[in-house]
């Protein structure tokens, strides 16, 4: 079990590092869209008890709102 936890932690850390590095060339609008989608996905999942439709719907709405901020 300890080995699985270490592997999961390592994979999560690598994913975080790669996702932050991929944001380096993004415009401010692109970053706002990505952040909005992430926040919307979390909000949708929380409000609907983790349903897939709520998570995807929240991500879509959050991405649209993030895209439209500071037009």
C-alpha positions as CSV (number, residue, x, y, z in Angstrom):
1,X,0.0,0.0,0.0
2,X,2.8,2.4,0.8
3,X,4.3,1.9,-2.7
4,X,1.0,2.7,-4.3
5,X,0.7,5.9,-2.2
6,X,4.2,7.0,-3.2
7,X,3.5,6.3,-6.9
8,X,0.2,8.3,-6.7
9,X,2.0,11.2,-5.0
10,X,4.8,11.2,-7.6
11,X,2.3,11.1,-10.5
12,X,0.3,13.9,-9.0
13,X,3.4,16.0,-8.5
14,X,4.6,15.4,-12.1
15,X,1.1,16.3,-13.5
16,X,1.1,19.5,-11.5
17,X,4.6,20.5,-12.7
18,X,3.7,19.8,-16.3
19,X,0.4,21.6,-16.2
20,X,2.1,24.7,-14.7
21,X,4.8,24.6,-17.4
22,X,2.2,24.4,-20.2
23,X,0.6,27.7,-19.0
24,X,3.8,29.7,-19.7
25,X,2.9,30.5,-23.3
26,X,-0.8,31.2,-22.7
27,X,-2.4,34.6,-23.1
28,X,-4.2,36.1,-20.1
29,X,-7.6,35.2,-21.7
30,X,-6.5,31.5,-22.1
31,X,-5.3,31.4,-18.5
32,X,-8.7,32.9,-17.3
33,X,-10.5,30.3,-19.3
34,X,-8.5,27.4,-17.8
35,X,-8.9,28.7,-14.3
36,X,-12.6,29.3,-14.8
37,X,-13.0,25.8,-16.1
38,X,-11.2,24.3,-13.1
39,X,-13.1,26.3,-10.6
40,X,-16.4,25.6,-12.3
41,X,-15.6,21.8,-12.4
42,X,-14.9,21.8,-8.7
43,X,-18.0,23.9,-7.9
44,X,-20.2,21.7,-10.1
45,X,-18.9,18.5,-8.5
46,X,-19.5,19.9,-5.0
47,X,-23.0,21.2,-5.8
48,X,-24.2,18.0,-7.5
49,X,-22.5,15.5,-5.1
50,X,-19.8,14.5,-7.7
51,X,-22.0,13.7,-10.6
52,X,-20.3,13.7,-14.0
53,X,-22.9,15.9,-15.6
54,X,-22.5,18.5,-12.8
55,X,-18.8,18.5,-13.1
56,X,-18.7,18.8,-16.9
57,X,-21.5,21.5,-16.8
58,X,-19.6,23.5,-14.2
59,X,-16.4,23.3,-16.2
60,X,-18.2,24.5,-19.3
61,X,-19.9,27.4,-17.5
62,X,-16.7,28.3,-15.6
63,X,-14.7,28.3,-18.8
64,X,-17.1,30.6,-20.6
65,X,-17.2,33.0,-17.7
66,X,-13.4,32.9,-17.4
67,X,-13.1,33.6,-21.2
68,X,-15.4,36.6,-21.0
69,X,-13.6,38.3,-18.0
70,X,-11.6,41.4,-19.0
71,X,-12.6,41.3,-22.6
